[in-house]
C-alpha cells in the first residue's frame, strides 16, 4: 500500500506544536476541513498549521522524514492522542486511503485523515513594513493593554489594539469607551506607520511569547495582514479597517489635581468596598481626597462600606468610578506607587505607575449623586 506521508518526531515537541496550532482552529467551524490541523513533513521538519480564516498559527518541529507529504487530521483527536501519548518518539504515517497510523511506545491509533489540497492557504502578507522587538518587551506591552480592549461590536475597531510605530518608539493603545491603556517600548521601526490588530489574535500571540529578553519577535505588517515570526512559530492575522481613537490629542496633557498613592493599599481598599457591589447593584465607588488621606466608600442596597488610605496630595477632590476599571489598571501596574491625576470630578483620570514612565491608564469617572 502506498504511503503518502511518513515521519518520526519527539512526543513533547509535537505536543507543544499542536497546542499552539490548535488555538487557531475554531470550535464553531462547520466544515470538517476547518476542524482540522494540517501536518506537512519534508526536509527534516514537520510543520503543523491551524487556520480558521481569521487567524493562522504555524509551528515547526524537527522530524525524521521518511516520506515527504501532507494530510489534515481532526484537531481534537490528534491533540488528545499526542497529549496522552507516553514520552518518546511518535511515528506517524498516512496511506493512500488517508488512514493515519500513529504509534508511540505500546500505544497505537489508526484514524482517518483528509487530503491537504483543500486546506485553506494562509494569506500572503504584502506591502510589508517590519519591526523587531524582544519577546519580553512585546509580552509586557500586550499584558498592559489587552485587558482594556472593547468587547462591543458596535465600535468594531476598538476590539483591536493600535500599534503605533515611530523611529524612536512602539506604542500600543487599547480602549473600550470607559478606559484606555497605553504602553510604550523604546524599540521603534525605520518607517513610521500604524495598524490596528484584532485582540483575539494578539491574545494568542501573547501566549506564544517566551518572555526571554534575548529572544526576538519580528512583525511584518502589510496592507491587509500581519505576520509575526518567533522561534519556530508563525502567526498570521488580519489588519483591521477603521479610524482608531486619536490618543495623542485625547489624553489630557495637564491636570489640576494629582495625588501619589501606594498601589497595594488602594487595590485592597477597592476590593473590600467592592464587596457590596454586584451585577445588579453597580453603584460607583467614591474617592474623597483630603490632605494626606484618601477615603474610599460605597453605598448600595446591601449596605455601606468605607476605607481610609494614606496619600500625598494637596487640595480636595471627590470623584466616582466603576471600581472594576480602577482595579484592572492597578493590578497590571508594576512597582509600588502610582500617580493619580485629573482635571476635576467629571474629567478623565490618569493613573501613572511611578516606576514605569512608558505606561499609563485613563479611566472616565462616573457622575455622583449629591448625597451618599
Short mmCIF file of the C-alpha atoms (twelve columns), coordinates in Angstrom:
data_MODEL
# 
_entry.id   MODEL 
# 
loop_
_atom_site.group_PDB 
_atom_site.id 
_atom_site.type_symbol 
_atom_site.label_atom_id 
_atom_site.label_alt_id 
_atom_site.label_comp_id 
_atom_site.label_asym_id 
_atom_site.label_seq_id 
_atom_site.Cartn_x 
_atom_site.Cartn_y 
_atom_site.Cartn_z 
_atom_site.pdbx_PDB_model_num 
ATOM 1   C CA . UNK A 1   0.000   0.000  0.000  1 
ATOM 2   C CA . UNK A 2   1.314   3.420  -0.958 1 
ATOM 3   C CA . UNK A 3   2.489   5.681  1.859  1 
ATOM 4   C CA . UNK A 4   1.636   9.359  1.306  1 
ATOM 5   C CA . UNK A 5   3.446   10.682 4.370  1 
ATOM 6   C CA . UNK A 6   5.751   9.157  6.984  1 
ATOM 7   C CA . UNK A 7   7.748   10.821 9.744  1 
ATOM 8   C CA . UNK A 8   9.056   10.349 13.285 1 
ATOM 9   C CA . UNK A 9   9.354   13.122 15.892 1 
ATOM 10  C CA . UNK A 10  9.509   13.613 19.659 1 
ATOM 11  C CA . UNK A 11  6.232   13.467 21.553 1 
ATOM 12  C CA . UNK A 12  6.923   16.563 23.669 1 
ATOM 13  C CA . UNK A 13  7.829   18.729 20.675 1 
ATOM 14  C CA . UNK A 14  4.815   17.610 18.643 1 
ATOM 15  C CA . UNK A 15  2.521   18.109 21.628 1 
ATOM 16  C CA . UNK A 16  3.730   21.706 22.066 1 
ATOM 17  C CA . UNK A 17  3.354   22.424 18.337 1 
ATOM 18  C CA . UNK A 18  -0.180  21.016 18.243 1 
ATOM 19  C CA . UNK A 19  -1.068  23.048 21.328 1 
ATOM 20  C CA . UNK A 20  -0.174  26.260 19.528 1 
ATOM 21  C CA . UNK A 21  -1.769  25.387 16.187 1 
ATOM 22  C CA . UNK A 22  -4.996  24.143 17.774 1 
ATOM 23  C CA . UNK A 23  -5.664  27.608 19.173 1 
ATOM 24  C CA . UNK A 24  -6.277  28.748 15.586 1 
ATOM 25  C CA . UNK A 25  -8.899  26.046 14.996 1 
ATOM 26  C CA . UNK A 26  -12.445 27.274 15.549 1 
ATOM 27  C CA . UNK A 27  -14.678 25.133 17.753 1 
ATOM 28  C CA . UNK A 28  -17.641 26.610 15.860 1 
ATOM 29  C CA . UNK A 29  -16.431 25.528 12.408 1 
ATOM 30  C CA . UNK A 30  -18.999 23.613 10.357 1 
ATOM 31  C CA . UNK A 31  -16.668 22.353 7.617  1 
ATOM 32  C CA . UNK A 32  -14.608 19.276 8.527  1 
ATOM 33  C CA . UNK A 33  -11.539 20.822 6.906  1 
ATOM 34  C CA . UNK A 34  -11.634 23.825 9.279  1 
ATOM 35  C CA . UNK A 35  -11.882 21.478 12.256 1 
ATOM 36  C CA . UNK A 36  -8.558  20.005 11.260 1 
ATOM 37  C CA . UNK A 37  -4.838  20.673 11.634 1 
ATOM 38  C CA . UNK A 38  -2.557  20.464 8.610  1 
ATOM 39  C CA . UNK A 39  0.549   18.293 9.022  1 
ATOM 40  C CA . UNK A 40  3.307   18.615 6.409  1 
ATOM 41  C CA . UNK A 41  6.676   16.858 6.586  1 
ATOM 42  C CA . UNK A 42  9.681   17.495 4.374  1 
ATOM 43  C CA . UNK A 43  13.347  18.387 4.661  1 
ATOM 44  C CA . UNK A 44  13.824  17.199 8.225  1 
ATOM 45  C CA . UNK A 45  10.869  19.170 9.617  1 
ATOM 46  C CA . UNK A 46  7.235   18.627 10.500 1 
ATOM 47  C CA . UNK A 47  5.074   21.722 10.023 1 
ATOM 48  C CA . UNK A 48  1.823   21.950 11.994 1 
ATOM 49  C CA . UNK A 49  -0.776  24.535 10.897 1 
ATOM 50  C CA . UNK A 50  -4.093  25.716 12.303 1 
ATOM 51  C CA . UNK A 51  -6.216  28.192 10.342 1 
ATOM 52  C CA . UNK A 52  -9.759  29.432 10.971 1 
ATOM 53  C CA . UNK A 53  -9.607  32.039 8.139  1 
ATOM 54  C CA . UNK A 54  -9.225  34.846 10.708 1 
ATOM 55  C CA . UNK A 55  -6.130  33.567 12.497 1 
ATOM 56  C CA . UNK A 56  -3.383  31.210 11.369 1 
ATOM 57  C CA . UNK A 57  -0.692  29.650 13.583 1 
ATOM 58  C CA . UNK A 58  2.218   27.592 12.234 1 
ATOM 59  C CA . UNK A 59  4.645   25.585 14.376 1 
ATOM 60  C CA . UNK A 60  7.708   23.761 13.044 1 
ATOM 61  C CA . UNK A 61  9.460   20.885 14.833 1 
ATOM 62  C CA . UNK A 62  12.439  18.748 13.784 1 
ATOM 63  C CA . UNK A 63  11.498  15.312 12.453 1 
ATOM 64  C CA . UNK A 64  12.946  12.293 10.701 1 
ATOM 65  C CA . UNK A 65  11.127  12.421 7.360  1 
ATOM 66  C CA . UNK A 66  10.884  9.024  5.687  1 
ATOM 67  C CA . UNK A 67  8.274   10.021 3.108  1 
ATOM 68  C CA . UNK A 68  7.522   13.723 2.467  1 
ATOM 69  C CA . UNK A 69  3.836   14.520 2.342  1 
ATOM 70  C CA . UNK A 70  0.859   16.184 3.995  1 
ATOM 71  C CA . UNK A 71  -2.559  15.453 5.460  1 
ATOM 72  C CA . UNK A 72  -5.258  17.073 7.598  1 
ATOM 73  C CA . UNK A 73  -6.260  15.455 10.888 1 
ATOM 74  C CA . UNK A 74  -9.124  16.327 13.199 1 
ATOM 75  C CA . UNK A 75  -7.648  18.814 15.698 1 
ATOM 76  C CA . UNK A 76  -9.331  17.413 18.789 1 
ATOM 77  C CA . UNK A 77  -8.412  13.816 18.044 1 
ATOM 78  C CA . UNK A 78  -4.758  14.352 17.114 1 
ATOM 79  C CA . UNK A 79  -4.188  16.729 20.030 1 
ATOM 80  C CA . UNK A 80  -5.718  14.312 22.535 1 
ATOM 81  C CA . UNK A 81  -3.761  11.352 21.163 1 
ATOM 82  C CA . UNK A 82  -0.405  13.111 21.246 1 
ATOM 83  C CA . UNK A 83  -1.015  14.772 24.617 1 
ATOM 84  C CA . UNK A 84  -1.786  11.418 26.250 1 
ATOM 85  C CA . UNK A 85  0.961   9.508  24.455 1 
ATOM 86  C CA . UNK A 86  3.915   8.282  26.532 1 
ATOM 87  C CA . UNK A 87  7.266   10.034 26.350 1 
ATOM 88  C CA . UNK A 88  9.449   9.109  23.413 1 
ATOM 89  C CA . UNK A 89  9.251   9.188  19.639 1 
ATOM 90  C CA . UNK A 90  5.955   9.262  17.772 1 
ATOM 91  C CA . UNK A 91  5.750   7.525  14.393 1 
ATOM 92  C CA . UNK A 92  3.097   8.864  12.067 1 
ATOM 93  C CA . UNK A 93  2.254   7.707  8.560  1 
ATOM 94  C CA . UNK A 94  -0.671  8.172  6.165  1 
ATOM 95  C CA . UNK A 95  -1.611  5.663  3.432  1 
ATOM 96  C CA . UNK A 96  -3.321  6.246  0.098  1 
ATOM 97  C CA . UNK A 97  -6.766  5.790  1.639  1 
ATOM 98  C CA . UNK A 98  -5.925  8.560  4.149  1 
ATOM 99  C CA . UNK A 99  -5.863  6.219  7.089  1 
ATOM 100 C CA . UNK A 100 -3.349  7.618  9.573  1 
ATOM 101 C CA . UNK A 101 -1.286  5.296  11.750 1 
ATOM 102 C CA . UNK A 102 0.070   6.851  14.952 1 
ATOM 103 C CA . UNK A 103 2.413   4.858  17.163 1 
ATOM 104 C CA . UNK A 104 4.237   5.786  20.379 1 
ATOM 105 C CA . UNK A 105 5.634   3.045  22.580 1 
ATOM 106 C CA . UNK A 106 2.890   0.478  23.132 1 
ATOM 107 C CA . UNK A 107 0.140   2.930  22.077 1 
ATOM 108 C CA . UNK A 108 -1.213  2.556  18.529 1 
ATOM 109 C CA . UNK A 109 -4.006  4.507  16.803 1 
ATOM 110 C CA . UNK A 110 -5.472  4.373  13.313 1 
ATOM 111 C CA . UNK A 111 -7.604  7.422  12.490 1 
ATOM 112 C CA . UNK A 112 -8.950  8.918  9.288  1 
ATOM 113 C CA . UNK A 113 -7.420  11.989 7.660  1 
ATOM 114 C CA . UNK A 114 -8.363  14.372 4.850  1 
ATOM 115 C CA . UNK A 115 -6.386  15.409 1.759  1 
ATOM 116 C CA . UNK A 116 -4.353  18.576 2.282  1 
ATOM 117 C CA . UNK A 117 -5.244  20.071 -1.110 1 
ATOM 118 C CA . UNK A 118 -8.445  21.667 0.180  1 
ATOM 119 C CA . UNK A 119 -6.975  23.113 3.360  1 
ATOM 120 C CA . UNK A 120 -7.169  26.946 3.333  1 
ATOM 121 C CA . UNK A 121 -3.893  28.597 2.368  1 
ATOM 122 C CA . UNK A 122 -2.579  31.237 4.751  1 
ATOM 123 C CA . UNK A 123 -2.827  34.723 3.226  1 
ATOM 124 C CA . UNK A 124 0.226   36.320 1.689  1 
ATOM 125 C CA . UNK A 125 1.364   39.428 3.548  1 
ATOM 126 C CA . UNK A 126 2.059   42.211 1.046  1 
ATOM 127 C CA . UNK A 127 3.115   45.865 1.360  1 
ATOM 128 C CA . UNK A 128 5.426   44.960 4.216  1 
ATOM 129 C CA . UNK A 129 6.599   47.223 6.987  1 
ATOM 130 C CA . UNK A 130 8.563   45.434 9.656  1 
ATOM 131 C CA . UNK A 131 9.589   45.924 13.250 1 
ATOM 132 C CA . UNK A 132 11.679  43.812 15.604 1 
ATOM 133 C CA . UNK A 133 11.167  43.803 19.355 1 
ATOM 134 C CA . UNK A 134 12.232  41.466 22.154 1 
ATOM 135 C CA . UNK A 135 9.635   38.891 23.088 1 
ATOM 136 C CA . UNK A 136 9.792   40.015 26.714 1 
ATOM 137 C CA . UNK A 137 9.046   43.617 25.778 1 
ATOM 138 C CA . UNK A 138 6.216   42.708 23.409 1 
ATOM 139 C CA . UNK A 139 4.717   40.417 26.038 1 
ATOM 140 C CA . UNK A 140 4.745   43.293 28.527 1 
ATOM 141 C CA . UNK A 141 3.129   45.692 26.037 1 
ATOM 142 C CA . UNK A 142 0.332   43.231 25.329 1 
ATOM 143 C CA . UNK A 143 -0.189  42.448 29.016 1 
ATOM 144 C CA . UNK A 144 -0.508  46.157 29.787 1 
ATOM 145 C CA . UNK A 145 -3.145  46.803 27.105 1 
ATOM 146 C CA . UNK A 146 -5.204  43.715 26.228 1 
ATOM 147 C CA . UNK A 147 -7.458  43.989 29.289 1 
ATOM 148 C CA . UNK A 148 -8.770  47.377 28.079 1 
ATOM 149 C CA . UNK A 149 -9.972  46.175 24.669 1 
ATOM 150 C CA . UNK A 150 -13.667 46.609 23.924 1 
ATOM 151 C CA . UNK A 151 -15.882 43.548 23.556 1 
ATOM 152 C CA . UNK A 152 -18.690 45.545 21.923 1 
ATOM 153 C CA . UNK A 153 -19.047 45.035 18.182 1 
ATOM 154 C CA . UNK A 154 -20.817 48.408 17.860 1 
ATOM 155 C CA . UNK A 155 -17.369 50.035 17.732 1 
ATOM 156 C CA . UNK A 156 -15.583 47.219 15.944 1 
ATOM 157 C CA . UNK A 157 -12.236 48.989 15.546 1 
ATOM 158 C CA . UNK A 158 -11.885 49.151 19.340 1 
ATOM 159 C CA . UNK A 159 -11.962 45.335 19.573 1 
ATOM 160 C CA . UNK A 160 -8.362  45.621 18.407 1 
ATOM 161 C CA . UNK A 161 -5.148  47.232 19.642 1 
ATOM 162 C CA . UNK A 162 -3.418  50.104 17.893 1 
ATOM 163 C CA . UNK A 163 0.265   49.527 17.032 1 
ATOM 164 C CA . UNK A 164 1.743   52.979 16.510 1 
ATOM 165 C CA . UNK A 165 5.333   52.582 15.295 1 
ATOM 166 C CA . UNK A 166 7.745   55.505 15.092 1 
ATOM 167 C CA . UNK A 167 11.546  55.594 14.653 1 
ATOM 168 C CA . UNK A 168 12.071  56.059 18.400 1 
ATOM 169 C CA . UNK A 169 9.220   54.060 19.936 1 
ATOM 170 C CA . UNK A 170 6.477   51.474 19.527 1 
ATOM 171 C CA . UNK A 171 3.235   52.420 21.310 1 
ATOM 172 C CA . UNK A 172 0.286   50.100 21.920 1 
ATOM 173 C CA . UNK A 173 -3.126  51.578 22.772 1 
ATOM 174 C CA . UNK A 174 -6.394  49.870 23.735 1 
ATOM 175 C CA . UNK A 175 -9.723  51.306 24.882 1 
ATOM 176 C CA . UNK A 176 -13.352 50.346 25.359 1 
ATOM 177 C CA . UNK A 177 -15.140 53.680 25.757 1 
ATOM 178 C CA . UNK A 178 -14.733 53.774 29.547 1 
ATOM 179 C CA . UNK A 179 -10.983 53.325 29.957 1 
ATOM 180 C CA . UNK A 180 -7.766  53.377 27.981 1 
ATOM 181 C CA . UNK A 181 -4.427  51.617 28.388 1 
ATOM 182 C CA . UNK A 182 -1.197  52.786 26.763 1 
ATOM 183 C CA . UNK A 183 2.237   51.220 26.921 1 
ATOM 184 C CA . UNK A 184 5.369   52.158 25.018 1 
ATOM 185 C CA . UNK A 185 8.677   50.470 24.166 1 
ATOM 186 C CA . UNK A 186 11.786  52.345 23.083 1 
ATOM 187 C CA . UNK A 187 12.223  49.995 20.119 1 
ATOM 188 C CA . UNK A 188 10.683  51.524 17.003 1 
ATOM 189 C CA . UNK A 189 10.824  50.992 13.241 1 
ATOM 190 C CA . UNK A 190 12.676  52.786 10.481 1 
ATOM 191 C CA . UNK A 191 9.380   53.801 8.886  1 
ATOM 192 C CA . UNK A 192 6.557   55.378 10.903 1 
ATOM 193 C CA . UNK A 193 3.247   53.568 10.500 1 
ATOM 194 C CA . UNK A 194 0.213   52.442 12.469 1 
ATOM 195 C CA . UNK A 195 -2.089  49.441 12.302 1 
ATOM 196 C CA . UNK A 196 -4.917  48.006 14.388 1 
ATOM 197 C CA . UNK A 197 -4.715  44.256 15.065 1 
ATOM 198 C CA . UNK A 198 -7.516  42.047 16.483 1 
ATOM 199 C CA . UNK A 199 -7.254  41.457 20.226 1 
ATOM 200 C CA . UNK A 200 -8.376  37.835 19.839 1 
ATOM 201 C CA . UNK A 201 -5.281  37.151 17.712 1 
ATOM 202 C CA . UNK A 202 -2.981  39.178 19.955 1 
ATOM 203 C CA . UNK A 203 -4.050  37.118 22.974 1 
ATOM 204 C CA . UNK A 204 -2.791  34.047 21.158 1 
ATOM 205 C CA . UNK A 205 0.425   35.866 20.270 1 
ATOM 206 C CA . UNK A 206 0.898   36.790 23.935 1 
ATOM 207 C CA . UNK A 207 0.630   33.103 24.887 1 
ATOM 208 C CA . UNK A 208 3.282   32.216 22.297 1 
ATOM 209 C CA . UNK A 209 5.827   34.766 23.550 1 
ATOM 210 C CA . UNK A 210 8.520   33.382 25.846 1 
ATOM 211 C CA . UNK A 211 9.317   36.490 27.881 1 
ATOM 212 C CA . UNK A 212 13.011  35.985 27.074 1 
ATOM 213 C CA . UNK A 213 14.899  39.274 26.649 1 
ATOM 214 C CA . UNK A 214 17.264  37.619 24.152 1 
ATOM 215 C CA . UNK A 215 14.505  36.085 22.003 1 
ATOM 216 C CA . UNK A 216 13.157  38.406 19.326 1 
ATOM 217 C CA . UNK A 217 9.755   38.792 17.698 1 
ATOM 218 C CA . UNK A 218 9.662   40.057 14.118 1 
ATOM 219 C CA . UNK A 219 6.368   41.543 12.950 1 
ATOM 220 C CA . UNK A 220 5.661   42.101 9.262  1 
ATOM 221 C CA . UNK A 221 2.609   44.325 8.817  1 
ATOM 222 C CA . UNK A 222 1.059   44.606 5.382  1 
ATOM 223 C CA . UNK A 223 -1.947  46.342 3.906  1 
ATOM 224 C CA . UNK A 224 -4.375  43.621 4.969  1 
ATOM 225 C CA . UNK A 225 -2.492  41.127 7.139  1 
ATOM 226 C CA . UNK A 226 0.179   40.867 9.833  1 
ATOM 227 C CA . UNK A 227 2.709   38.056 10.146 1 
ATOM 228 C CA . UNK A 228 4.639   37.563 13.394 1 
ATOM 229 C CA . UNK A 229 7.718   35.340 13.448 1 
ATOM 230 C CA . UNK A 230 9.031   33.780 16.659 1 
ATOM 231 C CA . UNK A 231 11.433  30.886 17.165 1 
ATOM 232 C CA . UNK A 232 9.767   28.030 15.286 1 
ATOM 233 C CA . UNK A 233 6.365   29.729 15.397 1 
ATOM 234 C CA . UNK A 234 4.460   31.947 12.965 1 
ATOM 235 C CA . UNK A 235 1.177   33.774 13.486 1 
ATOM 236 C CA . UNK A 236 -0.861  35.389 10.709 1 
ATOM 237 C CA . UNK A 237 -3.887  37.613 11.278 1 
ATOM 238 C CA . UNK A 238 -5.742  40.391 9.541  1 
ATOM 239 C CA . UNK A 239 -5.248  44.135 9.874  1 
ATOM 240 C CA . UNK A 240 -8.468  45.867 10.922 1 
ATOM 241 C CA . UNK A 241 -10.084 48.714 8.988  1 
ATOM 242 C CA . UNK A 242 -11.419 51.894 10.591 1 
ATOM 243 C CA . UNK A 243 -10.457 55.083 12.409 1 
ATOM 244 C CA . UNK A 244 -8.977  54.461 15.846 1 
ATOM 245 C CA . UNK A 245 -9.177  56.904 18.760 1 
ATOM 246 C CA . UNK A 246 -6.741  59.833 18.363 1 
ATOM 247 C CA . UNK A 247 -4.946  59.128 21.605 1 
ATOM 248 C CA . UNK A 248 -2.266  61.804 21.212 1 
ATOM 249 C CA . UNK A 249 -4.879  64.550 21.478 1 
ATOM 250 C CA . UNK A 250 -7.432  62.596 23.550 1 
ATOM 251 C CA . UNK A 251 -5.251  62.098 26.628 1 
ATOM 252 C CA . UNK A 252 -5.093  65.240 28.833 1 
ATOM 253 C CA . UNK A 253 -1.622  66.799 28.965 1 
ATOM 254 C CA . UNK A 254 -2.172  68.902 32.095 1 
ATOM 255 C CA . UNK A 255 -4.310  68.233 35.170 1 
ATOM 256 C CA . UNK A 256 -5.179  70.479 38.094 1 
ATOM 257 C CA . UNK A 257 -5.239  67.732 40.740 1 
ATOM 258 C CA . UNK A 258 -2.710  64.996 41.488 1 
ATOM 259 C CA . UNK A 259 -2.001  62.527 44.285 1 
ATOM 260 C CA . UNK A 260 0.675   59.916 44.905 1 
ATOM 261 C CA . UNK A 261 -0.525  56.595 46.339 1 
ATOM 262 C CA . UNK A 262 0.732   53.110 47.048 1 
ATOM 263 C CA . UNK A 263 -0.713  50.549 44.647 1 
ATOM 264 C CA . UNK A 264 -1.342  47.634 47.017 1 
ATOM 265 C CA . UNK A 265 -3.355  49.500 49.701 1 
ATOM 266 C CA . UNK A 266 -5.606  51.054 47.052 1 
ATOM 267 C CA . UNK A 267 -6.265  47.644 45.480 1 
ATOM 268 C CA . UNK A 268 -7.117  46.196 48.884 1 
ATOM 269 C CA . UNK A 269 -9.445  49.083 49.745 1 
ATOM 270 C CA . UNK A 270 -11.282 48.838 46.414 1 
ATOM 271 C CA . UNK A 271 -11.656 45.075 46.842 1 
ATOM 272 C CA . UNK A 272 -13.079 45.482 50.338 1 
ATOM 273 C CA . UNK A 273 -15.502 48.268 49.422 1 
ATOM 274 C CA . UNK A 274 -16.433 46.401 46.246 1 
ATOM 275 C CA . UNK A 275 -17.856 43.521 48.281 1 
ATOM 276 C CA . UNK A 276 -21.164 45.428 48.340 1 
ATOM 277 C CA . UNK A 277 -21.239 45.833 44.543 1 
ATOM 278 C CA . UNK A 278 -22.948 43.138 42.455 1 
ATOM 279 C CA . UNK A 279 -24.076 42.706 38.856 1 
ATOM 280 C CA . UNK A 280 -27.463 44.129 39.860 1 
ATOM 281 C CA . UNK A 281 -26.064 46.798 42.206 1 
ATOM 282 C CA . UNK A 282 -23.407 48.507 40.112 1 
ATOM 283 C CA . UNK A 283 -23.072 51.588 42.256 1 
ATOM 284 C CA . UNK A 284 -19.869 53.613 41.833 1 
ATOM 285 C CA . UNK A 285 -17.199 53.919 44.475 1 
ATOM 286 C CA . UNK A 286 -16.461 57.411 45.736 1 
ATOM 287 C CA . UNK A 287 -12.906 58.598 46.167 1 
ATOM 288 C CA . UNK A 288 -12.631 61.531 48.570 1 
ATOM 289 C CA . UNK A 289 -9.177  63.096 48.639 1 
ATOM 290 C CA . UNK A 290 -8.292  65.363 51.519 1 
ATOM 291 C CA . UNK A 291 -4.814  66.464 52.517 1 
ATOM 292 C CA . UNK A 292 -2.852  63.327 53.422 1 
ATOM 293 C CA . UNK A 293 -5.784  60.916 53.115 1 
ATOM 294 C CA . UNK A 294 -7.933  59.102 50.571 1 
ATOM 295 C CA . UNK A 295 -11.328 57.820 51.713 1 
ATOM 296 C CA . UNK A 296 -12.901 55.113 49.546 1 
ATOM 297 C CA . UNK A 297 -16.579 54.475 50.155 1 
ATOM 298 C CA . UNK A 298 -19.633 52.943 48.524 1 
ATOM 299 C CA . UNK A 299 -23.301 52.524 49.353 1 
ATOM 300 C CA . UNK A 300 -25.700 50.037 47.792 1 
ATOM 301 C CA . UNK A 301 -28.925 48.332 48.851 1 
ATOM 302 C CA . UNK A 302 -26.728 45.806 50.669 1 
ATOM 303 C CA . UNK A 303 -25.204 48.425 52.931 1 
ATOM 304 C CA . UNK A 304 -22.340 50.871 53.180 1 
ATOM 305 C CA . UNK A 305 -18.531 50.420 53.261 1 
ATOM 306 C CA . UNK A 306 -15.629 52.795 53.824 1 
ATOM 307 C CA . UNK A 307 -11.839 52.515 53.860 1 
ATOM 308 C CA . UNK A 308 -9.119  55.109 54.507 1 
ATOM 309 C CA . UNK A 309 -5.669  55.208 52.883 1 
ATOM 310 C CA . UNK A 310 -2.679  57.477 53.384 1 
ATOM 311 C CA . UNK A 311 -1.701  59.504 50.329 1 
ATOM 312 C CA . UNK A 312 0.289   62.521 49.206 1 
ATOM 313 C CA . UNK A 313 -1.925  65.259 47.785 1 
ATOM 314 C CA . UNK A 314 -2.766  68.924 48.053 1 
ATOM 315 C CA . UNK A 315 -6.323  70.187 47.892 1 
ATOM 316 C CA . UNK A 316 -9.566  68.227 47.981 1 
ATOM 317 C CA . UNK A 317 -11.474 66.230 45.385 1 
ATOM 318 C CA . UNK A 318 -14.456 63.895 45.348 1 
ATOM 319 C CA . UNK A 319 -14.811 61.684 42.269 1 
ATOM 320 C CA . UNK A 320 -16.640 58.463 41.425 1 
ATOM 321 C CA . UNK A 321 -15.650 55.406 39.382 1 
ATOM 322 C CA . UNK A 322 -16.660 51.946 38.358 1 
ATOM 323 C CA . UNK A 323 -14.280 50.202 40.764 1 
ATOM 324 C CA . UNK A 324 -13.584 47.348 38.321 1 
ATOM 325 C CA . UNK A 325 -11.920 49.726 35.863 1 
ATOM 326 C CA . UNK A 326 -9.640  51.054 38.579 1 
ATOM 327 C CA . UNK A 327 -8.807  47.562 39.820 1 
ATOM 328 C CA . UNK A 328 -7.959  46.285 36.327 1 
ATOM 329 C CA . UNK A 329 -5.483  49.104 35.805 1 
ATOM 330 C CA . UNK A 330 -3.897  48.849 39.258 1 
ATOM 331 C CA . UNK A 331 -3.473  45.067 39.036 1 
ATOM 332 C CA . UNK A 332 -1.494  45.460 35.822 1 
ATOM 333 C CA . UNK A 333 0.886   48.065 37.242 1 
ATOM 334 C CA . UNK A 334 4.497   47.342 38.074 1 
ATOM 335 C CA . UNK A 335 6.255   48.878 41.058 1 
ATOM 336 C CA . UNK A 336 4.856   50.089 44.375 1 
ATOM 337 C CA . UNK A 337 3.372   53.561 43.777 1 
ATOM 338 C CA . UNK A 338 1.347   55.436 41.164 1 
ATOM 339 C CA . UNK A 339 0.261   58.975 40.456 1 
ATOM 340 C CA . UNK A 340 -3.444  59.823 40.209 1 
ATOM 341 C CA . UNK A 341 -4.152  62.859 38.009 1 
ATOM 342 C CA . UNK A 342 -7.361  64.538 36.881 1 
ATOM 343 C CA . UNK A 343 -8.748  67.887 35.852 1 
ATOM 344 C CA . UNK A 344 -11.806 67.584 38.102 1 
ATOM 345 C CA . UNK A 345 -14.692 65.409 39.222 1 
ATOM 346 C CA . UNK A 346 -16.010 64.882 35.676 1 
ATOM 347 C CA . UNK A 347 -12.667 64.856 33.839 1 
ATOM 348 C CA . UNK A 348 -10.728 61.782 32.685 1 
ATOM 349 C CA . UNK A 349 -8.388  60.378 35.323 1 
ATOM 350 C CA . UNK A 350 -4.823  59.278 34.544 1 
ATOM 351 C CA . UNK A 351 -3.106  56.526 36.521 1 
ATOM 352 C CA . UNK A 352 0.678   56.569 36.047 1 
ATOM 353 C CA . UNK A 353 2.976   53.937 37.602 1 
ATOM 354 C CA . UNK A 354 5.885   55.686 39.304 1 
ATOM 355 C CA . UNK A 355 8.379   53.051 38.150 1 
ATOM 356 C CA . UNK A 356 7.228   52.945 34.506 1 
ATOM 357 C CA . UNK A 357 7.104   56.230 32.619 1 
ATOM 358 C CA . UNK A 358 6.129   54.409 29.407 1 
ATOM 359 C CA . UNK A 359 2.774   53.155 30.691 1 
ATOM 360 C CA . UNK A 360 -0.406  54.985 31.639 1 
ATOM 361 C CA . UNK A 361 -4.057  54.179 32.132 1 
ATOM 362 C CA . UNK A 362 -7.000  56.525 31.667 1 
ATOM 363 C CA . UNK A 363 -10.370 55.920 33.327 1 
ATOM 364 C CA . UNK A 364 -13.508 58.009 32.861 1 
ATOM 365 C CA . UNK A 365 -15.326 58.985 36.079 1 
ATOM 366 C CA . UNK A 366 -18.973 58.408 36.941 1 
ATOM 367 C CA . UNK A 367 -21.172 61.373 37.862 1 
ATOM 368 C CA . UNK A 368 -22.080 61.192 41.528 1 
ATOM 369 C CA . UNK A 369 -25.411 61.957 43.138 1 
ATOM 370 C CA . UNK A 370 -25.495 64.816 45.645 1 
ATOM 371 C CA . UNK A 371 -25.645 62.547 48.722 1 
ATOM 372 C CA . UNK A 372 -24.159 59.217 49.679 1 
# 
